[in-house]
Amino acid sequence: MLAALSLLAKAALYTGALSSAGLALHSIILRKTYRICIVAFATILVFAVLVRLLLLNAELSGGLSGLLDFSMFGWIWAPNQAQVLTYLVGSAFLMLGAALNMRTSLIVGAILVFVGAGLGGHTHGLDTPGISPILVSVHVAIAAFWVTAPFVLWPRAANTDLEVVNDTDRFSRVAVWCVPLLFLSGIWLAFRLVGSFDILIGETYGRLLLLKLLLACCALAIGAFNKFRVTQMMKSRVDQARVILKRALALDYVLFAGILLAVSAATTLTGPGA
């Protein structure tokens, strides 16, 4: 039961962090507003961070019965303090920026969320973390931009055909250089954490990372199809192109949900060398 709750809390944390910060990035790049969504996902992030602390406390206390037993909470707070505070302050900036339409606040909030991602996790368990935590922050920043794309690029009835094409083009111009960096950083971090290819394919942790990579490759293929095929169709067969784009983006939703679950399982149910 405790493991299942930890998995759900971690999935909620990733969803809140990636979605709130990712939509903040898109609102800055595309100059659109996603105020309600940013506030909602930032709230999920805050809730997930606090619930995760309680669950860690329960694990240290020996079970759910010790959820509110704070006699040894200091052992939980000390290693998580920096990340928790960074996430909470970042969420506050995102909420403020979304509520008051302040671009500077959105930028600061997104940066803090990305920094928070690098302040915790398995890279800190390495003997010499080096630049790994920084690379985690960069990896999460690009992932946030990518996983929120289906929501941003969805061809709504209120969007003109020109708006759909322009939004897709703007996203592609950024994605063409940052998504390869996402893959390279992900592969490097995976090998850094597990140590060798044999361990990567031989342990549950490594297999979950490989599953994440496989799903990401599928999403990349869909993105390439949208850029080189669907956007061309928008010039001649608009109605058909909109239907195909919706189906492709819906499949992206499924793939990204699978990636979040794989990463959540890897960081809660197992770990490097587990």
N, C-alpha and C positions, 0 to 999 in steps of 0.2 A: 504493500500500500504506500509506504513512504517513498519507495523508488518510483512508483507511478506518479505520485504528486510532484516529486522532484523533476521528473521528465516534463510534466505539464508546465511547471513553473519556469523551467529553462526555455521551453518552446515559446511561452508567453513573453519572456524577457527578450528573446531574439526577435520575435514578431514586433514587439513594441519598439525596440531600438532601431531595427532596420526600417520599419515603416515610417515612424515619426521623423527620423533623420533623413531618410530617403526622400520623402515627400517634401521636406524642407529644401533639399538640394534641387529637386525638380521645380519647386515654386520659384527658386532663384534663377535657374537656367531658362525655364520656359516663361517666366514672369506671369505665373498663374497662382491662384490662391487655393489652398487645400486646408483652410483654417480649422474646420470642424474635425477633419480626419487627423490632422497633426495633433490637436489637443487630445483626441480620443486615444490615439496610439501612445502618446507621451504618458497619459494616465495609466494605460496598461503597463508601460515600462516601470513606472513608479510602483504600482501594485505588485508586479512580478518581482522586482528587486527586494521589496520588503517581505514578501511571502518566502522568497528563496532564503533570506536570512533566518526566518523562523524554522524552515525545514532543515537548514544546516544545524541549527540549535537542537532540533529534535534528533537528528542523526547523532550528534555528540552526546545527547542525553540518553540515547538507547532506544528511541521509538517515539511515536506520536504522542504518547502520554507526557513526554517531556517538552512538548512544543513551546510552552510558556514558562519553562523552568530556566530562568536566566542566571542561575548560580555560576555557570561556567561560560556565559555568553562572551566574556572577554576573549576566550580562545577563538571564537568565531569572528568577532569584530576586528581584531588586530590585523589579520591578513586580508580582510575584505573592505576595510574602512575606506581606502583611497578610491577603489572602484565604485563602491556604493555611493559615496558622496559626489563623485564625478557624474555618475548616472543621474542622481537626483537633481543636481544643479543644472545639468544639461537639459533635463526634462522641463525644469522651470523656465529656462530661457526659450525652449521651443514653444511652450504654452504661451508665454508672454509675447513672443514674436508672432505667433499665429493669431492671438486674440487682438493685438494692436497693429497687425500687419507691418511689423518692424523687421526688415530684411537683415539688419545687423544682428539682432537678437536670434534670428533663425540660424544664421551662420555660426554664431558662437555656440548655440545649443547643439547643432549638428556636430561641430568639432569636438565638443566635450563628450558627446555620446561615443564618438569614434575613439577618442582617447581612453574613455572608460573601458572599452572593449579590450584594449591592449594592457590595461592595468591588472588583469586577472587571467585565469585560464592555465592550460597545461604548459605553455611556453615558460611560465615562471617556475616550473618544476625542473627545468633543464639546469645542468651544472653551470653552464655559461649561456644564459639567454641571448646575450648580444643584442642584435637589432631585431630579433624575433618579435618582441612585443610591439615594436613600432610597425613592423610589417603586418602584424595582426590588425592594427588600427587602419592601415591603408587598405588591407584586404576587406575589412568590414565596411569601410566607406564606399568602395566600389560596389560591393555586394548590395548595399542599401540603395544605391543609385539604380542597380539593375533589377532587383526583385520588385521594386515599386513601379517599374516601367509598364507592366500590363494595365495597372489602374490608370496611369497617366495617359497612356496611348490609346485607351479604349475609345473606339469611334462612336461617341454618343450622338443622339439625334440632334442635339443643339450645336454640335460641331460641324462646320462646313467641310467640304471635301478638301479645300485648300488648307484649312487648319489641321486636319488629320495628317496630310502629307508633310506640312511644315514641322509639326511636332515630331513625327517619325524621323524626319531628316535631321532635326536638331539633336535628338537622342542618338542617332547613328553616328553623327560627327564626334560626339563625346565617347560613345561606346567603342568605336573602332580602335581607339588607343588605350582605353582604360580596361576593357574586358580582357584583352590578352595579359595585361599586368595582373588581373585577378587570378587567371589560371596559373601563371608563373609563380605568383606568391603562394597560392594554395598548394601547388605541387612541392615547392621548396619547404613550406612549413610542414607538410605531411612527412617528408623524408627526414626533416630535422627532428620531428617528434618521435618517429618510430625507429629511425636509425638505419634501416635497410629495406630493400625491396621485398626480401623474403618475409620479414616481419609484417610489412605492409599488406601482403596478400595472405599471410598465415594467421593473423590475429583479428578478432572481432573489431577492435578499434580501427585497424588499418582498412578492413573491408568496408566499414561504414564511411571512411574517408574516400575510398574508391567509388562507393555508391554515389556519394555527393558529387564527385568529379564526373561520373557518367551522366547523372541527371543534368549537371551544368552543361555538358557537351550537347545534350539533346536540346536544351534551351537555347544554346548558341546557334544550333542549326536552324531552329525556328526563327530566330532573329535574323539570320542571313536570308532566309526565305522571305520574310516580311520586307526586308530592305530591297532585295534584288528582283522580287517577283510581284509582291502585293502592291508596292508603291507604284510600279509601272502600270498595273491593272487599274489603279485609281484614275489614270488619265483616259481610259477608254471604257472600262466596265465597272463603273463606280459601285453600283449596288452589289454585284458579285464580290468585288474586292472588300467591301465593308463586312460582308458575311464571313469571308475567309479570314480576314484580320481578327474578327471577334473569336472565331474558333481557335486560331493560333494563339491568341493572348489567353484564352481560357485554358488551353493546354499548358501554357507557361505558368499559370496559377498553380496547376496541379504539380508541375515539376518543382517549382519553388517551395511548395508546401512539403514535398518529399525531401528536398534538401534541408529544410529547417528541422524536420523530424530526424533525419540522419545525423545532423550535427548535434542536436539535442541529446540523442541516444548516446553518441560518442562521448559527450562531455558529462553525462550523468550516470549511465549504466556501465560504462567501461572507461578505459583510459590507456595511455601509452604504457606498454609493458604489463598491463593488467592480466 
